[in-house]
Amino acid sequence: MGSVVISVDAELGWGFHDLAPPTDRLAEARVGWQRLAGLCSEYDIPATWAVVGHLLLTDCDGRHADHPRGPEWFRCEREAWADRPSLRYGPHLVADVASDPVGHEIGCHTFSHVMFGDDGTTVATARAEIEACLAATDGTDISLRSFVFPRNSVGHRAVLAEYGFDCYRGGAPGQPTPLAKLTAATVGEPEPTLVTPEIDEHGLVNVPASLYLFSFEGRPRRLVTTLFEDPVVAHARRGIDAAAREDGVFHMWLHPNNLLGRPEIARMRAIFDYLDDRRDDVRIETMGEVATRVRDEQGSTPAPVTRSTD
């Protein structure tokens, strides 16, 4: 028996503050969050919600002058989002997910969506991002064990180990392209990707991704789904079936702001329906639970926190 994992890049506006943002996804950021949380509750499916740490704040000066990136990195807070706190803060949204009886895990998605794998991201910046996240959890029951890299840009894993993280979402091996999904929908069945979590050289458990649930969108999706089943749903079902037959992990991921309307909700509901039907045949785990199981199976313990105090 294998496992199914769902991880969520929970960012509100922060995923786009350094980009030209898609207005539809920004407009639906909070509603999509609530839609996804509601579906998880309805189907009793726990997930790892990797949260941008800034969302735990209730107020800030919009400058963060002590941050290594400086105030320019946070310009959007002071300008485009000056009157849109709903994109900058979300402590109640996080608290609701954390307290849901379904048993969600709250993970870390950095403090301000810095790409750790970018050449310009220094060790000092990575540390500042993590320290700000940890500070934002003060006064809460949240313990950050799992890490999801913004835009899947993996880097500074040694820093994660310094601060006591246990696992991270690694890159997807053989992630299907939109063209491959189109071909699978119209010609043949998509091939699922089971992954094998492993302990890396830093003592962290890598829980690689299997499938991004919203990489086949827009006009191609609309054209295909008029004649065929949604290829992402087909791929997810086959991945769940593979996890029921074999050892391994089928790890799906998404953003709450992907849930723009009825087609997107229908996709998630179809996947959750199938996962619920096969609940007795697979383990449904969070990233942290996978890491604990892998360590137990291998007789390993998390690496000690080695952060210096200077």
C-alpha positions as CSV (number, residue, x, y, z in Angstrom):
1,M,0.0,0.0,0.0
2,G,1.3,3.4,-1.0
3,S,0.3,7.0,0.1
4,V,-1.5,10.0,-1.4
5,V,-0.2,13.4,-0.3
6,I,-1.8,16.8,-1.1
7,S,0.3,19.9,-0.6
8,V,-1.0,23.5,-1.0
9,D,0.9,26.6,-1.8
10,A,-1.0,29.0,0.4
11,E,0.1,32.5,-0.6
12,L,-2.9,34.8,-1.2
13,G,-1.3,37.6,-3.1
14,W,2.3,36.9,-2.3
15,G,2.9,34.4,-5.1
16,F,2.6,37.4,-7.5
17,H,3.9,40.4,-5.7
18,D,7.1,40.4,-7.9
19,L,5.2,39.6,-11.1
20,A,2.5,41.0,-13.3
21,P,-0.4,39.3,-11.4
22,P,-3.3,37.5,-13.0
23,T,-6.3,39.6,-11.8
24,D,-8.7,36.7,-11.8
25,R,-6.5,34.6,-9.4
26,L,-5.9,37.5,-7.1
27,A,-9.6,38.3,-7.0
28,E,-10.4,34.8,-6.0
29,A,-7.4,34.3,-3.6
30,R,-9.4,34.2,-0.4
31,V,-12.5,32.6,-1.8
32,G,-10.4,29.9,-3.4
33,W,-8.8,29.3,0.0
34,Q,-12.1,28.8,1.6
35,R,-13.4,26.6,-1.2
36,L,-10.4,24.3,-0.9
37,A,-10.6,24.2,2.9
38,G,-14.3,23.4,2.6
39,L,-13.7,20.5,0.2
40,C,-11.0,19.1,2.4
41,S,-13.4,19.2,5.4
42,E,-16.3,17.7,3.4
43,Y,-14.2,14.8,2.3
44,D,-12.1,14.5,5.5
45,I,-8.9,14.8,3.5
46,P,-5.9,16.3,5.3
47,A,-3.3,18.3,3.4
48,T,0.0,20.1,4.0
49,W,-0.8,23.8,3.7
50,A,2.5,25.5,3.1
51,V,1.8,29.1,4.2
52,V,3.7,32.3,3.3
53,G,4.7,33.6,6.8
54,H,3.6,37.2,6.2
55,L,0.0,35.9,6.1
56,L,0.2,35.3,9.9
57,L,0.8,39.0,10.5
58,T,-2.1,41.4,11.3
59,D,-0.1,44.6,10.4
60,C,3.3,45.8,9.2
61,D,4.9,48.9,7.9
62,G,5.2,47.6,4.3
63,R,8.9,48.2,4.3
64,H,10.6,45.5,6.3
65,A,13.8,47.5,6.3
66,D,15.7,44.9,8.3
67,H,15.1,42.3,5.6
68,P,18.2,41.6,3.4
69,R,16.1,42.3,0.2
70,G,15.2,45.7,1.6
71,P,12.0,47.8,1.1
72,E,12.1,47.5,-2.7
73,W,11.2,43.8,-2.4
74,F,8.1,44.8,-0.5
75,R,7.1,47.8,-2.8
76,C,3.8,46.1,-3.7
77,E,2.7,46.4,-0.1
78,R,3.1,50.1,-0.1
79,E,1.8,50.8,-3.6
80,A,-0.5,48.4,-5.6
81,W,-1.7,46.6,-2.4
82,A,-1.8,49.6,0.0
83,D,-5.6,49.3,0.1
84,R,-5.8,45.6,-0.3
85,P,-4.8,44.0,3.1
86,S,-6.8,40.9,2.1
87,L,-3.8,40.0,-0.2
88,R,-1.2,40.6,2.5
89,Y,-2.7,39.1,5.7
90,G,-4.6,36.0,6.5
91,P,-4.1,34.9,10.1
92,H,-7.7,33.8,10.6
93,L,-7.6,31.8,7.4
94,V,-4.5,30.0,8.6
95,A,-5.9,29.5,12.1
96,D,-9.1,28.0,10.6
97,V,-7.1,25.5,8.6
98,A,-4.8,24.7,11.5
99,S,-7.7,24.0,13.9
100,D,-9.8,21.9,11.4
101,P,-10.5,18.4,12.9
102,V,-9.4,16.9,9.6
103,G,-5.8,17.2,10.8
104,H,-4.1,19.5,8.3
105,E,-0.4,20.3,8.6
106,I,0.8,23.9,8.4
107,G,4.1,24.1,6.6
108,C,6.3,26.9,5.5
109,H,6.4,28.6,2.1
110,T,9.0,31.3,3.2
111,F,8.0,34.6,4.6
112,S,7.6,36.7,1.4
113,H,7.8,34.2,-1.4
114,V,11.5,34.5,-2.0
115,M,12.9,31.9,-4.5
116,F,15.5,30.0,-2.6
117,G,17.1,28.5,-5.7
118,D,17.6,31.9,-7.4
119,D,21.3,32.9,-7.8
120,G,20.5,36.2,-6.0
121,T,19.2,34.6,-2.9
122,T,21.9,34.6,-0.3
123,V,22.2,32.5,2.8
124,A,21.4,35.6,4.8
125,T,18.2,36.1,2.9
126,A,17.2,32.5,3.3
127,R,17.8,32.7,7.1
128,A,15.9,36.0,7.3
129,E,12.9,34.5,5.6
130,I,12.9,31.5,7.9
131,E,13.4,33.5,11.0
132,A,10.6,35.8,10.1
133,C,8.3,32.8,9.6
134,L,9.2,31.4,12.9
135,A,8.7,34.7,14.6
136,A,5.2,35.0,12.9
137,T,4.2,31.7,14.6
138,D,4.9,33.0,18.1
139,G,1.8,32.8,20.2
140,T,0.3,30.1,18.0
141,D,0.3,26.3,18.2
142,I,1.9,26.0,14.8
143,S,5.2,24.1,14.5
144,L,6.8,24.4,11.1
145,R,8.3,21.0,10.0
146,S,7.6,20.9,6.2
147,F,8.8,23.3,3.6
148,V,7.6,24.1,0.1
149,F,9.9,26.2,-2.1
150,P,8.3,29.1,-3.9
151,R,7.9,28.2,-7.6
152,N,9.6,24.9,-6.8
153,S,13.0,26.6,-6.9
154,V,15.0,24.4,-4.6
155,G,17.9,25.9,-2.7
156,H,19.6,26.5,0.7
157,R,18.5,23.1,2.0
158,A,21.3,23.3,4.6
159,V,19.6,26.4,6.0
160,L,16.4,24.4,6.4
161,A,18.3,21.8,8.4
162,E,19.8,24.5,10.6
163,Y,16.4,25.7,11.6
164,G,15.0,22.2,12.3
165,F,12.9,21.5,9.3
166,D,12.1,17.9,8.7
167,C,11.2,17.7,5.0
168,Y,10.5,19.6,1.8
169,R,8.7,19.1,-1.5
170,G,11.3,18.3,-4.2
171,G,10.9,18.6,-7.9
172,A,8.7,16.3,-9.9
173,P,10.4,13.6,-11.9
174,G,9.0,13.5,-15.4
175,Q,6.2,16.1,-14.7
176,P,3.8,15.7,-17.7
177,T,3.7,18.8,-20.0
178,P,0.4,20.3,-21.1
179,L,1.0,18.7,-24.5
180,A,1.5,15.3,-22.8
181,K,-1.8,15.7,-20.9
182,L,-3.6,16.7,-24.1
183,T,-2.2,13.6,-25.8
184,A,-3.2,11.4,-22.9
185,A,-6.7,12.8,-22.9
186,T,-7.3,12.2,-26.6
187,V,-5.1,9.3,-27.5
188,G,-4.1,7.2,-24.5
189,E,-4.2,6.9,-20.7
190,P,-1.8,9.2,-18.8
191,E,1.0,7.5,-16.9
192,P,1.0,8.2,-13.2
193,T,4.2,9.2,-11.3
194,L,4.8,7.6,-7.9
195,V,7.7,9.1,-6.0
196,T,10.0,7.6,-3.4
197,P,10.7,10.0,-0.5
198,E,14.4,9.9,0.5
199,I,16.6,11.4,3.2
200,D,19.0,13.8,1.5
201,E,22.6,14.7,2.4
202,H,21.3,17.4,4.8
203,G,19.2,15.0,6.8
204,L,16.0,16.3,5.3
205,V,13.3,14.1,3.8
206,N,12.6,14.9,0.2
207,V,9.0,14.3,-0.6
208,P,8.9,15.0,-4.4
209,A,5.9,16.2,-6.3
210,S,4.0,13.9,-8.7
211,L,1.4,16.1,-10.3
212,Y,0.5,19.8,-10.4
213,L,-3.3,19.8,-10.6
214,F,-3.7,23.0,-12.6
215,S,-1.1,23.0,-15.4
216,F,-3.7,22.2,-18.1
217,E,-6.0,25.3,-18.2
218,G,-7.6,27.8,-20.4
219,R,-8.8,27.2,-24.0
220,P,-7.1,23.8,-24.4
221,R,-8.9,22.5,-21.3
222,R,-12.2,23.8,-22.5
223,L,-11.8,22.2,-25.9
224,V,-10.7,18.8,-24.6
225,T,-13.3,18.6,-21.9
226,T,-16.2,19.1,-24.3
227,L,-15.3,15.7,-25.8
228,F,-13.2,13.8,-23.2
229,E,-12.8,13.5,-19.5
230,D,-10.6,16.2,-17.8
231,P,-7.1,14.7,-18.4
232,V,-5.9,15.9,-15.0
233,V,-8.7,14.0,-13.3
234,A,-7.8,10.9,-15.3
235,H,-4.2,11.3,-14.4
236,A,-5.0,11.8,-10.7
237,R,-7.2,8.7,-10.6
238,R,-4.5,6.6,-12.2
239,G,-2.0,7.9,-9.7
240,I,-4.3,7.0,-6.8
241,D,-4.8,3.5,-8.3
242,A,-1.0,3.1,-8.6
243,A,-0.6,4.1,-4.9
244,A,-3.2,1.5,-4.0
245,R,-1.2,-1.2,-5.9
246,E,2.4,-0.3,-5.1
247,D,4.6,1.2,-2.5
248,G,5.4,4.8,-3.1
249,V,3.8,8.2,-2.9
250,F,1.4,10.0,-5.3
251,H,1.9,13.7,-4.4
252,M,-0.5,16.2,-5.8
253,W,-0.2,20.0,-5.3
254,L,-2.1,23.2,-6.1
255,H,-2.7,26.8,-5.0
256,P,-6.0,27.8,-3.4
257,N,-6.3,30.6,-6.0
258,N,-6.5,27.9,-8.7
259,L,-10.1,27.3,-7.7
260,L,-11.6,30.1,-9.8
261,G,-15.0,28.7,-10.4
262,R,-17.2,25.7,-11.3
263,P,-14.8,23.9,-13.6
264,E,-11.9,24.0,-11.2
265,I,-14.1,23.0,-8.2
266,A,-15.5,20.2,-10.3
267,R,-12.0,19.0,-11.0
268,M,-11.1,18.9,-7.3
269,R,-14.4,17.3,-6.3
270,A,-13.9,14.5,-8.9
271,I,-10.4,13.8,-7.6
272,F,-11.6,13.9,-3.9
273,D,-14.6,11.7,-4.8
274,Y,-12.2,9.1,-6.2
275,L,-9.7,9.4,-3.4
276,D,-12.5,9.0,-0.9
277,D,-13.7,5.8,-2.7
278,R,-10.2,4.3,-2.4
279,R,-9.6,5.5,1.1
280,D,-9.3,1.9,2.4
281,D,-6.6,1.1,-0.2
282,V,-4.2,4.0,0.4
283,R,-2.8,6.0,3.2
284,I,-3.7,9.7,3.0
285,E,-0.8,11.5,4.6
286,T,0.7,15.0,5.1
287,M,4.3,15.7,4.2
288,G,5.2,15.6,7.8
289,E,3.6,12.2,8.3
290,V,5.5,10.9,5.3
291,A,8.8,12.2,6.8
292,T,8.1,10.6,10.1
293,R,7.2,7.2,8.5
294,V,10.3,7.3,6.3
295,R,12.6,8.0,9.3
296,D,10.9,5.3,11.3
297,E,11.4,2.8,8.5
298,Q,15.0,3.7,8.1
299,G,15.8,4.1,11.8
300,S,16.8,7.8,11.3
301,T,16.1,10.8,13.4
302,P,15.9,14.5,12.3
303,A,19.2,16.3,12.1
304,P,19.8,18.5,15.2
305,V,19.3,22.2,14.9
306,T,22.8,23.7,14.3
307,R,21.9,27.4,13.8
308,S,24.6,29.7,15.3
309,T,23.6,32.5,17.6
310,D,25.9,35.2,16.0
